[in-house]
Amino acid sequence: MQFDATLIIQTTLATVMQAQQRLAEHLWWGGASANSTMAPSLLEQELTLLVQVANGEIERETAGVARYFEIKGVLDDVCRLLWQAPLSAEPVIPAEFWTQPGIGAVCGAVLAWLDADDLITITEAAQLLYPDAALVGSNVATQRVIRLIHSGKLHEYTASAELAPNPRHRRRVKRSEVLPLCNIVHAEDDV
């Protein structure tokens, strides 16, 4: 097989330049002349919105569909800027990012805000995965769910303080991630 060096160079440079251009557009601070005031960059505006959501300043119930999709788009945009390599189709985000202090925790809180209807407690996940938990003890079942989180099979989210005042009860997982595991877990139990 022969590779066309000119084509490969052109397409690779174009892809990397597009990624750089996207980053430059997000970092650009307004003001073409020295007399104008500095307008916040697009990235600064997006981060401000995400922090507002994470701080509970925007309520999900009253946000409306357009606002919901705006916030989802901003979160996707920021995650692409942080984690997408120029030649990859999707960003590769490590599971631990969502709980890291700073931007990771903010993005995790926004993701929990977006997926609020799909989030369930660790105990609820244990009840779905292990309906016979009474036989093995509910603590064993919840520890199994926690192991699924640590192994990367489930992603952990943190509920807001308003939803769960006790910090120990803020851990959440997505019901949509748990349900497909039900068949796998029950098949393993039958073996």
Contacts in CASP RR format, 6 or more apart in sequence:
PFRMAT RR
TARGET T0000
AUTHOR 0000-0000-0000
METHOD contacts of the structure
MODEL  1
MQFDATLIIQTTLATVMQAQQRLAEHLWWGGASANSTMAPSLLEQELTLL
VQVANGEIERETAGVARYFEIKGVLDDVCRLLWQAPLSAEPVIPAEFWTQ
PGIGAVCGAVLAWLDADDLITITEAAQLLYPDAALVGSNVATQRVIRLIH
SGKLHEYTASAELAPNPRHRRRVKRSEVLPLCNIVHAEDDV
12 87 0 8 1.000
15 86 0 8 1.000
15 87 0 8 1.000
16 86 0 8 1.000
18 86 0 8 1.000
19 84 0 8 1.000
19 86 0 8 1.000
22 80 0 8 1.000
22 81 0 8 1.000
23 81 0 8 1.000
25 42 0 8 1.000
26 41 0 8 1.000
26 42 0 8 1.000
26 43 0 8 1.000
26 46 0 8 1.000
26 77 0 8 1.000
26 81 0 8 1.000
27 41 0 8 1.000
27 42 0 8 1.000
27 43 0 8 1.000
28 41 0 8 1.000
28 42 0 8 1.000
29 38 0 8 1.000
29 39 0 8 1.000
29 40 0 8 1.000
29 41 0 8 1.000
29 44 0 8 1.000
30 36 0 8 1.000
30 38 0 8 1.000
30 39 0 8 1.000
30 41 0 8 1.000
31 37 0 8 1.000
31 38 0 8 1.000
31 39 0 8 1.000
40 48 0 8 1.000
43 78 0 8 1.000
43 81 0 8 1.000
46 74 0 8 1.000
46 77 0 8 1.000
46 78 0 8 1.000
47 78 0 8 1.000
47 103 0 8 1.000
47 106 0 8 1.000
49 70 0 8 1.000
49 71 0 8 1.000
49 74 0 8 1.000
50 71 0 8 1.000
50 74 0 8 1.000
50 75 0 8 1.000
50 78 0 8 1.000
50 106 0 8 1.000
50 107 0 8 1.000
50 110 0 8 1.000
51 106 0 8 1.000
52 58 0 8 1.000
53 71 0 8 1.000
53 109 0 8 1.000
53 110 0 8 1.000
53 113 0 8 1.000
54 105 0 8 1.000
54 106 0 8 1.000
54 108 0 8 1.000
54 109 0 8 1.000
54 110 0 8 1.000
54 113 0 8 1.000
56 113 0 8 1.000
56 160 0 8 1.000
56 162 0 8 1.000
58 67 0 8 1.000
58 71 0 8 1.000
58 113 0 8 1.000
60 68 0 8 1.000
60 113 0 8 1.000
60 116 0 8 1.000
63 71 0 8 1.000
68 114 0 8 1.000
71 110 0 8 1.000
71 113 0 8 1.000
71 114 0 8 1.000
72 114 0 8 1.000
75 107 0 8 1.000
75 110 0 8 1.000
75 111 0 8 1.000
75 114 0 8 1.000
78 103 0 8 1.000
78 107 0 8 1.000
79 91 0 8 1.000
79 93 0 8 1.000
79 107 0 8 1.000
80 91 0 8 1.000
82 91 0 8 1.000
82 93 0 8 1.000
82 103 0 8 1.000
83 91 0 8 1.000
83 92 0 8 1.000
83 93 0 8 1.000
83 97 0 8 1.000
84 90 0 8 1.000
84 91 0 8 1.000
84 92 0 8 1.000
85 92 0 8 1.000
95 152 0 8 1.000
95 155 0 8 1.000
95 156 0 8 1.000
97 104 0 8 1.000
97 107 0 8 1.000
98 104 0 8 1.000
98 105 0 8 1.000
98 107 0 8 1.000
98 108 0 8 1.000
98 111 0 8 1.000
98 155 0 8 1.000
98 156 0 8 1.000
98 157 0 8 1.000
99 105 0 8 1.000
99 108 0 8 1.000
99 156 0 8 1.000
99 158 0 8 1.000
105 158 0 8 1.000
108 157 0 8 1.000
108 158 0 8 1.000
109 158 0 8 1.000
109 160 0 8 1.000
111 157 0 8 1.000
112 119 0 8 1.000
112 157 0 8 1.000
112 158 0 8 1.000
112 159 0 8 1.000
112 160 0 8 1.000
112 172 0 8 1.000
113 160 0 8 1.000
115 157 0 8 1.000
115 174 0 8 1.000
118 174 0 8 1.000
118 175 0 8 1.000
118 176 0 8 1.000
119 157 0 8 1.000
119 159 0 8 1.000
119 172 0 8 1.000
119 173 0 8 1.000
119 174 0 8 1.000
119 175 0 8 1.000
120 128 0 8 1.000
120 172 0 8 1.000
120 173 0 8 1.000
120 174 0 8 1.000
120 175 0 8 1.000
120 178 0 8 1.000
121 169 0 8 1.000
121 171 0 8 1.000
121 172 0 8 1.000
122 142 0 8 1.000
122 145 0 8 1.000
122 146 0 8 1.000
122 171 0 8 1.000
122 172 0 8 1.000
122 173 0 8 1.000
123 138 0 8 1.000
123 142 0 8 1.000
124 175 0 8 1.000
125 145 0 8 1.000
125 154 0 8 1.000
125 173 0 8 1.000
125 175 0 8 1.000
125 178 0 8 1.000
126 133 0 8 1.000
126 138 0 8 1.000
126 141 0 8 1.000
126 142 0 8 1.000
126 144 0 8 1.000
126 145 0 8 1.000
127 133 0 8 1.000
127 141 0 8 1.000
128 175 0 8 1.000
128 178 0 8 1.000
128 179 0 8 1.000
128 182 0 8 1.000
129 141 0 8 1.000
129 144 0 8 1.000
129 145 0 8 1.000
129 148 0 8 1.000
129 178 0 8 1.000
129 181 0 8 1.000
129 182 0 8 1.000
129 185 0 8 1.000
130 136 0 8 1.000
130 141 0 8 1.000
130 144 0 8 1.000
130 185 0 8 1.000
133 140 0 8 1.000
133 141 0 8 1.000
145 154 0 8 1.000
145 173 0 8 1.000
148 154 0 8 1.000
148 181 0 8 1.000
149 155 0 8 1.000
149 156 0 8 1.000
149 173 0 8 1.000
153 177 0 8 1.000
153 181 0 8 1.000
154 173 0 8 1.000
154 174 0 8 1.000
154 177 0 8 1.000
154 178 0 8 1.000
154 181 0 8 1.000
155 173 0 8 1.000
155 174 0 8 1.000
155 177 0 8 1.000
156 171 0 8 1.000
156 172 0 8 1.000
156 173 0 8 1.000
157 171 0 8 1.000
157 172 0 8 1.000
157 173 0 8 1.000
157 174 0 8 1.000
158 170 0 8 1.000
158 171 0 8 1.000
158 172 0 8 1.000
159 169 0 8 1.000
159 170 0 8 1.000
159 171 0 8 1.000
159 172 0 8 1.000
160 170 0 8 1.000
161 167 0 8 1.000
161 170 0 8 1.000
163 170 0 8 1.000
164 170 0 8 1.000
END
